[in-house]
Amino acid sequence: MIDGCLLLESEGRIQRVEAACLVIVPAGLLHAVAPGSHGTLVIVGR
């Protein structure tokens, strides 16, 4: 997360991700960006 706030939903929970945070989402895990999120996100894949 470069700036702003991302609300990441997975496994029935919402996690707040703020600037300078890193989240690793395992392959195959269902996830979504929840309403209310804003900012710039960098996605890196393998």
C-alpha positions in Angstrom: 0.0 0.0 0.0 1.6 3.3 -1.1 -1.0 5.7 0.3 -4.5 5.7 1.6 -6.4 2.8 3.2 -7.4 -0.5 1.8 -10.2 -2.6 3.4 -9.3 -6.2 2.4 -12.0 -8.8 2.8 -11.1 -12.5 3.1 -12.4 -15.5 5.0 -15.4 -13.4 6.4 -13.1 -10.8 7.9 -12.1 -7.3 6.9 -8.5 -6.2 7.5 -7.5 -2.5 7.4 -4.3 -2.0 5.3 -2.6 1.4 5.6 0.3 3.1 3.8 3.7 1.3 4.2 1.9 -2.0 5.1 2.5 -5.3 3.3 -0.1 -8.1 3.0 0.7 -11.5 1.4 -2.3 -13.3 0.0 -1.7 -17.0 -0.6 -2.5 -18.3 -4.1 -6.1 -19.5 -4.3 -7.4 -17.5 -1.3 -10.6 -15.7 -2.2 -10.3 -12.0 -1.4 -11.8 -8.6 -2.4 -11.5 -4.9 -1.8 -14.3 -3.8 0.4 -16.2 -0.5 -0.1 -14.7 2.5 1.6 -11.2 1.7 0.3 -9.1 4.5 -1.3 -5.5 5.1 -2.2 -2.7 3.6 -4.3 -2.0 -0.2 -4.1 0.9 -2.1 -5.7 0.3 -5.7 -6.6 3.2 -8.0 -7.2 2.7 -11.5 -8.6 5.0 -14.5 -9.0 
